[in-house]
Amino acid sequence: RGIDVRIVDAAPEPSQLSKAAVLWRRSLEVLHPSVPVERFTAHGRPVHGIQFEADGSVLQEIDFGVNRGKFPHGLLIPQNRTEAVLTQALFDCGVQVERGMAVKDFSVSRKHVDVCFSDGQRRQFSWLIGVDGAHSTVRKCLGVTFPGVAIDRRWLLADLELADSGPEDRIRMFLAPAGLLGLFPYGKRVWRVIADAGPIDPEIPRRDPTGEEMFHMLCSRSGLDWKLTKVHWLSEFRINERQVDRYCHGRVILAGDAAHIHSPAGGQGMNTSIQDAVNLSWKLAMVEKEQASMALLETYQSERHPVGAAVLQGSGRMLRIMMNQNPLIRFFRRRILPYIVGLAPIRKEAVNRLSEVDVEYCEGPLAQNERDRWIGRRCPDVPWGDDGVSIYDLFKGTGCTVIRLGSGARDESMWGRVISAAGPDAIAIDAVDSEGKITEEARPFARSLAVDSGTIVIVRPDYYFGPVSSDIDGILSWFTALKHL
């Protein structure tokens, strides 16, 4: 979009730690037009399901089903590799992350943010986006509170290399009386192990586990025999559940862990943060280029804050079920819960929630049309033609995508007005054949929406639908509202 950015990172060098373990489907979708999914799959392993096990046997499995689209339901990939892919994508765009540089303080005026960096230099910027983690300096300088709770529980983490470790295409959850233990395969026999180590004892200093402790915990809780060949990483962590009340503070905006933190249950943290950034970036670009008013940024708050709250609530509920040692809850967890998640409707809902394809913005100010069943919903990943091309391969990540599916009664001049209203960064796709019908390659997309010839589809730059309609005046009104909220 031609906007200069500066990215600083207090860490002196890229982290070599694996940290977050999975990229879910929706994150891969929204990144794809800017960072092709193949760059991630080259370093990761698709996950096909989750197994619940106890006493050496499988209780139930959530099978993610056949993947008929371009993107896997989930990709098991260490966070350091995800960061390396994103850093290279930035470099390809002419942006280099400045390592060992931090924001120390800032002041805000009506049109600028004056930032003081850790090396003493001061610079002026139009905007400051705080994505500096749970202990965010930006959030603290704003004086914004971070309400929530700390979970009174000790959690242990290890990346272990195991010989003959079984199938590496699914997550394994062991429901043991001593506590939950999860296994996440990275491939090449390396597994992420996460274990509930019980309540925190304030008399015992915080410390990382040893490899022997983690291996013993793995064997005892799984009821299986393993062979440990190498220890890659060991850590202890604590869980907090917190979210700021507001993401937008004038020209200073919070996103990711600076705005919300929660249990790692479900692997939603990094993915929610990525989708925060995608939602914010196109709106911020429009405002910076004077294509929209600052009021558009309030839709970042109204769309993403409820998502963060839902993730915090859902992951917290899952965590409490898994770590509760009440005998009735343990019975429910081992005997009833596996049966429930095995039911087809529940399994489908669970997969959609995990992969985050169920996120939608149908209640926000950009979706004020009760007659449009698609506005605010995720654009589905469907083929465009027969040569393996996805609709997501047509998106460019710059502006809205405007798709004409066949011709309607009021044609060329009105089509031109829609393209003009979409703005100079828009991508126009005219799927009209010589007879005025929907082109063959576009028919799977039209069928997925159950729309007739003459429909115009607006896809936002974060790949959620704007209007899907043959009402040209309604579409033009939506673009007017987008620019003049």
C-alpha positions in Angstrom: 0.0 0.0 0.0 3.0 2.3 -0.1 3.1 3.2 3.6 6.4 3.4 5.4 6.6 1.4 8.6 9.3 1.0 11.3 9.4 -2.2 13.3 11.5 -2.5 16.5 12.1 -5.5 18.7 13.7 -5.3 22.1 15.2 -8.8 21.7 18.8 -8.5 20.3 18.2 -11.5 17.9 15.4 -13.7 16.7 14.3 -16.2 19.3 15.3 -19.8 18.7 12.6 -21.1 21.0 9.6 -23.0 19.6 6.9 -21.3 21.8 3.6 -21.3 20.0 3.1 -24.6 18.3 0.4 -24.3 15.6 -0.9 -22.0 12.9 -4.6 -22.6 12.4 -6.4 -22.4 9.0 -7.8 -18.9 9.3 -4.4 -17.5 10.1 -3.0 -19.2 7.0 -5.9 -17.9 4.9 -5.5 -14.2 5.9 -1.7 -14.3 5.5 -1.7 -16.1 2.2 -2.1 -13.2 -0.2 0.9 -11.5 1.4 2.8 -14.6 2.6 1.9 -17.7 0.5 0.9 -20.7 2.6 3.6 -22.8 0.9 6.3 -20.8 2.8 4.8 -22.1 6.1 4.0 -25.7 5.0 7.6 -26.1 4.0 8.5 -25.8 7.7 5.5 -27.5 9.3 3.4 -30.5 9.5 -0.4 -30.6 8.9 -2.4 -31.8 11.9 -5.3 -34.1 11.1 -6.9 -34.6 14.5 -6.7 -34.8 18.3 -6.7 -38.0 20.3 -7.8 -38.3 23.9 -6.1 -41.1 25.7 -5.9 -42.7 29.1 -4.2 -45.8 30.6 -2.5 -46.6 27.3 -5.6 -46.6 25.1 -7.5 -44.2 22.9 -10.7 -42.9 24.4 -11.9 -40.8 21.5 -10.5 -38.9 18.5 -11.5 -35.6 16.9 -10.7 -36.3 13.2 -10.4 -33.0 11.3 -11.8 -34.7 8.2 -10.7 -34.5 4.6 -9.2 -31.2 3.6 -10.7 -30.2 0.3 -9.3 -26.7 0.2 -5.9 -25.1 -0.2 -5.2 -24.7 3.5 -4.7 -27.4 6.1 -7.0 -27.3 9.2 -3.9 -26.6 11.2 -0.2 -26.6 10.7 2.2 -27.7 13.5 5.1 -25.3 13.2 7.4 -23.9 15.9 6.9 -20.2 16.4 10.6 -19.4 15.7 10.1 -20.8 12.1 6.8 -18.9 11.8 8.7 -15.7 12.8 11.5 -16.4 10.3 9.0 -16.7 7.5 7.3 -13.5 8.4 10.6 -11.7 8.9 11.7 -12.8 5.4 8.4 -11.5 4.0 9.0 -8.1 5.5 12.6 -8.1 4.2 11.2 -8.8 0.7 9.0 -5.7 1.1 12.0 -3.6 2.0 11.3 -3.6 5.8 14.0 -4.8 8.2 13.2 -5.6 11.8 15.4 -3.4 14.1 16.7 -5.8 16.8 17.8 -4.7 20.3 15.7 -1.5 20.0 12.7 -0.8 22.3 10.2 2.0 22.9 10.9 3.6 26.2 8.3 6.4 26.3 6.1 8.5 24.0 3.8 11.5 23.9 0.8 11.9 21.8 -0.4 15.1 19.9 -3.4 15.5 17.7 -1.5 14.4 14.5 1.6 12.6 15.7 3.2 10.3 18.3 6.6 11.4 19.5 8.5 8.2 20.5 11.6 7.9 22.6 13.7 4.8 21.8 16.0 2.8 24.1 19.1 4.3 22.4 18.0 7.8 23.2 16.8 8.9 19.8 13.4 10.5 19.4 11.3 10.2 16.3 7.8 11.3 15.2 5.3 8.9 13.7 1.6 9.0 12.6 0.8 6.0 14.7 2.2 3.7 17.4 1.0 0.1 17.4 1.9 -1.8 20.7 2.4 -5.5 20.0 5.1 -5.8 22.6 3.6 -8.7 24.6 2.1 -9.4 28.0 4.4 -7.0 29.7 3.8 -4.3 27.1 5.7 -1.0 27.6 3.3 0.7 25.3 0.3 -0.4 27.4 2.0 0.7 30.6 2.9 4.1 29.2 -0.7 4.6 28.2 -1.7 3.9 31.8 -4.1 1.2 30.7 -5.0 -1.4 33.2 -4.8 -5.1 32.3 -7.7 -6.6 34.3 -8.0 -10.4 34.8 -6.7 -13.3 36.9 -3.6 -15.4 37.4 -4.2 -19.1 37.4 -2.8 -20.7 40.6 -1.2 -23.6 38.7 2.3 -24.6 37.6 2.7 -25.7 34.0 5.7 -27.5 32.5 6.9 -27.5 28.9 9.5 -29.5 27.0 10.5 -30.2 23.4 11.6 -33.8 23.4 13.0 -36.0 20.7 11.5 -39.5 21.0 12.3 -42.7 19.2 9.3 -44.7 17.8 6.9 -42.0 19.0 3.9 -43.0 16.9 1.9 -41.1 14.3 3.0 -37.5 13.9 -0.1 -36.1 12.3 -2.3 -35.6 15.4 -2.2 -34.0 18.8 -2.4 -36.4 21.7 -4.0 -35.5 25.1 -3.5 -37.9 28.0 -6.2 -37.6 30.7 -4.3 -39.0 33.8 -5.3 -38.8 37.5 -2.2 -36.9 38.2 -3.1 -34.2 35.6 -3.3 -33.4 31.9 -0.4 -34.0 29.6 -0.4 -32.9 25.9 1.8 -34.0 23.0 2.2 -31.9 19.9 4.3 -33.3 17.0 6.7 -31.1 15.2 8.0 -33.9 12.9 11.3 -35.7 12.8 10.3 -37.3 16.1 10.3 -34.0 18.0 7.3 -33.4 20.3 6.1 -30.5 22.4 5.1 -31.8 25.8 2.9 -29.7 28.1 1.9 -30.9 31.5 -0.1 -29.6 34.5 2.2 -29.8 37.5 -0.4 -28.9 40.1 -1.0 -25.9 42.4 1.8 -23.4 42.8 3.6 -23.7 46.1 4.8 -20.2 47.2 7.5 -21.8 49.3 9.2 -23.4 46.3 11.2 -21.1 44.0 10.2 -21.0 40.3 12.4 -23.3 38.2 12.4 -25.1 34.9 12.0 -28.9 35.0 14.7 -31.3 34.1 14.6 -33.6 31.1 14.3 -36.6 33.5 11.3 -35.1 35.2 9.5 -34.4 32.0 10.3 -37.9 30.6 9.0 -39.6 33.8 5.9 -37.5 33.6 5.4 -38.5 30.0 5.7 -42.2 30.7 3.6 -42.2 33.9 0.7 -40.1 32.6 0.5 -41.8 29.1 0.9 -45.3 30.4 3.1 -46.0 27.4 6.8 -46.8 27.0 9.0 -44.2 25.3 12.6 -43.8 24.5 14.1 -40.3 25.0 16.9 -39.5 22.6 17.3 -35.7 23.0 16.0 -32.8 25.0 15.7 -29.5 23.0 14.0 -27.1 25.4 12.6 -27.1 29.0 10.5 -24.4 30.7 8.0 -23.6 33.4 5.2 -21.2 32.8 2.3 -19.6 34.5 -1.1 -18.7 33.0 -2.8 -15.4 33.1 -6.2 -14.5 31.7 -6.4 -10.7 31.0 -7.8 -8.3 28.4 -7.7 -4.5 28.2 -11.1 -2.8 27.9 -10.1 -0.8 24.9 -7.7 -1.5 22.0 -7.7 2.0 20.5 -6.3 5.0 22.3 -6.3 7.7 19.7 -3.0 7.3 17.7 -1.8 4.5 19.9 -3.3 1.1 19.4 -2.8 -2.2 21.2 -2.9 -5.7 19.6 -1.9 -9.2 20.3 -0.6 -10.1 23.8 -0.4 -6.5 24.7 -4.2 -6.4 24.5 -5.1 -10.0 25.6 -3.5 -13.0 27.1 -5.0 -16.4 28.0 -4.6 -20.1 28.5 -2.7 -21.9 25.7 -5.6 -24.4 25.5 -6.6 -24.6 21.9 -3.5 -22.9 20.6 -5.4 -19.6 19.9 -2.9 -17.0 21.2 -0.6 -16.3 18.3 -3.4 -16.9 15.8 -5.7 -14.4 17.5 -2.8 -11.9 17.5 -2.1 -12.4 13.8 -5.8 -11.8 13.0 -5.8 -8.7 15.1 -3.0 -7.4 12.9 -4.7 -8.2 9.7 -8.0 -6.6 10.8 -6.2 -3.5 11.9 -3.7 -3.0 9.1 -6.1 -2.4 6.1 -8.2 0.0 8.2 -5.1 1.9 9.4 -3.8 2.1 5.8 -7.1 3.6 4.6 -7.0 6.2 7.4 -3.4 7.1 6.8 -4.0 7.6 3.0 -7.0 9.7 3.9 -9.4 7.3 2.2 -11.4 7.0 5.5 -11.9 8.8 8.7 -10.3 7.8 12.0 -13.7 6.5 13.0 -13.0 3.4 10.9 -10.4 2.4 13.5 -13.2 2.0 16.0 -14.4 -1.0 14.1 -11.1 -2.7 15.0 -12.3 -2.4 18.6 -15.9 -3.5 17.9 -14.8 -6.5 15.7 -11.7 -7.8 17.5 -12.4 -7.1 21.2 -15.3 -9.6 21.3 -13.2 -12.2 19.5 -10.4 -11.8 22.1 -13.0 -12.0 24.9 -14.5 -15.2 23.4 -11.1 -16.8 23.1 -10.2 -15.9 26.7 -13.5 -17.4 27.9 -13.4 -20.5 25.8 -9.7 -21.4 26.5 -10.3 -20.7 30.2 -13.3 -23.0 30.3 -11.3 -25.7 28.5 -8.4 -25.3 30.9 -10.6 -25.6 34.0 -12.3 -28.7 32.8 -8.9 -30.3 32.1 -7.2 -29.4 35.4 -10.1 -29.9 37.8 -9.4 -32.9 40.1 -12.9 -33.2 41.5 -13.9 -36.9 41.2 -17.1 -36.1 39.3 -15.3 -33.8 36.9 -12.6 -36.5 36.4 -15.3 -39.0 35.6 -16.9 -36.6 33.2 -13.5 -35.8 31.6 -12.6 -39.5 31.0 -16.0 -41.1 30.4 -18.5 -38.6 29.1 -16.4 -35.8 27.4 -14.8 -38.2 24.8 -18.3 -39.4 23.9 -19.6 -35.8 23.5 -16.7 -34.7 21.3 -17.2 -37.8 19.2 -20.7 -36.7 18.1 -20.5 -35.4 14.5 -22.1 -31.9 15.1 -20.0 -31.3 18.2 -16.9 -32.5 16.3 -17.5 -30.2 13.4 -18.1 -27.2 15.7 -14.9 -28.0 17.6 -12.8 -28.2 14.4 -14.3 -24.9 13.1 -13.6 -23.2 16.5 -10.1 -24.5 16.7 -9.2 -23.5 13.2 -10.9 -20.1 13.7 -13.0 -20.3 10.6 -16.1 -19.6 12.7 -15.0 -16.0 13.5 -17.3 -13.5 11.9 -18.2 -9.8 12.1 -21.9 -9.9 11.5 -22.8 -7.6 14.3 -20.4 -4.7 13.7 -21.0 -1.3 12.0 -19.6 -2.6 8.7 -22.4 -5.3 8.6 -25.5 -3.2 8.9 -27.7 -5.0 6.4 -30.0 -7.6 7.8 -31.0 -8.8 4.3 -27.5 -9.7 3.3 -26.7 -13.2 4.8 -23.0 -13.0 3.9 -21.9 -9.6 5.0 -19.3 -9.9 7.8 -18.7 -13.6 7.3 -15.5 -15.3 6.3 -14.9 -15.8 2.6 -14.8 -19.6 2.1 -11.8 -21.3 0.5 -13.3 -22.7 -2.7 -11.7 -23.5 -6.1 -11.5 -20.9 -8.9 -11.5 -23.2 -12.0 -10.1 -26.7 -12.2 -6.4 -26.2 -12.0 -6.0 -26.1 -8.2 -6.4 -22.3 -7.9 -8.2 -21.1 -4.8 -10.3 -17.9 -4.6 -7.6 -16.8 -2.1 -5.0 -16.9 -4.9 -6.8 -14.0 -6.5 -6.6 -11.7 -3.5 -3.7 -9.3 -3.4 -4.0 -7.9 0.2 -4.1 -4.3 -0.9 -7.7 -3.2 -1.0 -11.2 -4.7 -1.4 -11.7 -7.3 -4.0 -14.8 -6.6 -6.2 -16.2 -9.7 -8.1 -18.9 -9.5 -10.7 -20.7 -12.9 -11.1 -22.4 -12.6 -14.4 -24.1 -9.4 -15.7 -27.3 -7.8 -14.3 -29.9 -5.5 -15.7 -27.8 -2.3 -15.2 -24.4 -3.2 -16.4 -21.3 -1.5 -17.5 -21.8 2.0 -16.1 -22.9 0.7 -12.7 -20.1 -1.8 -12.6 -17.7 1.1 -13.3 -19.2 3.0 -10.4 -18.7 0.1 -8.0 -15.0 -0.2 -9.0 -14.5 3.5 -8.6 -16.2 3.5 -5.2 -13.9 0.6 -4.1 -10.9 2.9 -4.5 -7.5 2.9 -6.2 -6.2 -0.1 -4.2 -9.1 -2.4 -5.2 -8.9 -5.6 -7.2 -11.7 -6.1 -9.8 -12.6 -9.5 -11.1 -15.1 -9.6 -13.9 -16.5 -13.2 -14.0 -18.8 -12.6 -17.0 -18.7 -14.8 -20.1 -19.6 -13.7 -23.6 -23.3 -14.5 -23.0 -23.4 -12.5 -19.8 -23.5 -15.5 -17.6 -21.1 -16.5 -14.8 -17.8 -17.8 -16.1 -17.2 -21.5 -15.7 -14.2 -21.0 -13.4 -16.3 -18.8 -11.1 -19.2 -21.2 -10.7 -17.9 -23.1 -7.7 -17.6 -19.8 -5.9 -21.1 -18.7 -6.9 -22.5 -22.0 -5.8 -20.8 -21.8 -2.4 -22.7 -18.5 -1.9 -25.9 -19.7 -3.5 -26.2 -16.5 -5.6 -27.6 -15.8 -9.0 -26.0 -14.2 -12.1 -25.9 -10.4 -11.6 -24.5 -10.6 -8.1 -21.6 -8.4 -7.1 -19.4 -9.7 -4.2 -17.2 -7.4 -2.1 -14.4 -9.0 -0.2 -12.7 -6.9 2.5 -8.9 -6.8 2.6 -9.1 -9.2 5.6 -11.1 -11.6 3.5 -14.5 -11.2 5.2 -17.4 -10.3 3.0 -18.7 -6.8 2.5 -22.0 -6.7 0.6 -23.0 -9.7 -1.5 -25.8 -8.3 -3.6 -27.3 -7.2 -6.9 -28.4 -4.0 -5.3 -25.8 -1.5 -6.7 -27.1 1.4 -4.6 -26.7 -0.7 -1.4 -23.1 -1.6 -2.4 -22.3 2.1 -3.1 -23.8 3.1 0.2 -21.6 0.5 2.0 -18.5 2.0 0.5 -19.7 5.5 1.5 -20.2 4.3 5.0 -16.8 2.6 5.1 -15.1 5.9 4.2 -17.3 8.2 6.3 -18.3 6.3 9.5 
